[in-house]
């Protein structure tokens, strides 16, 4: 015979989901965004492997459009 389980009632939330994220849940995406943005703005400092010329031309054109 199984014993009945008692569930504690939760207090009513104030109009929304009451969940808190840890600090790193926001910090890690922000850090990744800043790192990628730095690579876009200063590609000369990025050490990349040999790339296909078509991809290089595409990135140069995108950079040229962004600098306008």
C-alpha positions as CSV (number, residue, x, y, z in Angstrom):
1,X,0.0,0.0,0.0
2,X,1.4,3.4,-1.0
3,X,1.5,6.4,1.3
4,X,-0.3,9.5,0.2
5,X,2.0,12.4,-0.9
6,X,1.5,15.9,0.4
7,X,2.1,18.7,-2.0
8,X,2.7,22.1,-0.6
9,X,0.6,24.8,-2.2
10,X,2.7,27.4,-4.0
11,X,2.0,31.1,-3.4
12,X,0.4,32.9,-6.2
13,X,2.8,34.7,-8.4
14,X,2.5,38.3,-9.2
15,X,1.2,38.2,-12.8
16,X,4.1,36.4,-14.4
17,X,6.6,33.6,-14.3
18,X,8.7,34.0,-11.2
19,X,12.0,32.4,-12.3
20,X,15.5,33.8,-11.9
21,X,18.4,33.1,-14.2
22,X,21.9,32.6,-12.9
23,X,24.3,35.5,-13.7
24,X,26.2,33.4,-16.4
25,X,23.0,32.8,-18.4
26,X,23.2,36.4,-19.5
27,X,26.9,37.0,-19.3
28,X,27.9,34.2,-21.6
29,X,25.8,35.2,-24.6
30,X,26.9,38.9,-24.1
31,X,30.6,37.8,-24.0
32,X,30.2,35.7,-27.2
33,X,28.5,38.6,-28.9
34,X,31.3,41.0,-27.9
35,X,34.0,38.6,-29.0
36,X,32.4,38.1,-32.5
37,X,31.8,41.8,-32.9
38,X,35.5,42.4,-32.1
39,X,36.5,39.9,-34.8
40,X,34.3,41.6,-37.3
41,X,35.6,45.1,-36.5
42,X,39.2,44.1,-36.4
43,X,39.7,41.1,-38.7
44,X,43.4,41.8,-39.1
45,X,43.9,40.6,-35.5
46,X,42.1,37.3,-36.1
47,X,44.4,34.5,-37.1
48,X,42.4,32.4,-39.5
49,X,43.4,29.4,-41.5
50,X,43.6,29.7,-45.3
51,X,40.1,30.4,-46.6
52,X,38.4,30.0,-49.9
53,X,38.8,33.3,-52.0
54,X,35.0,33.4,-52.6
55,X,34.3,33.5,-48.8
56,X,37.0,36.2,-48.4
57,X,35.5,38.3,-51.1
58,X,32.1,37.9,-49.5
59,X,33.3,39.1,-46.1
60,X,35.1,42.0,-47.7
61,X,31.9,43.1,-49.5
62,X,29.9,42.8,-46.3
63,X,32.5,44.8,-44.4
64,X,32.5,47.4,-47.2
65,X,28.7,47.7,-47.0
66,X,28.9,48.1,-43.2
67,X,31.5,50.8,-43.4
68,X,29.3,53.0,-45.6
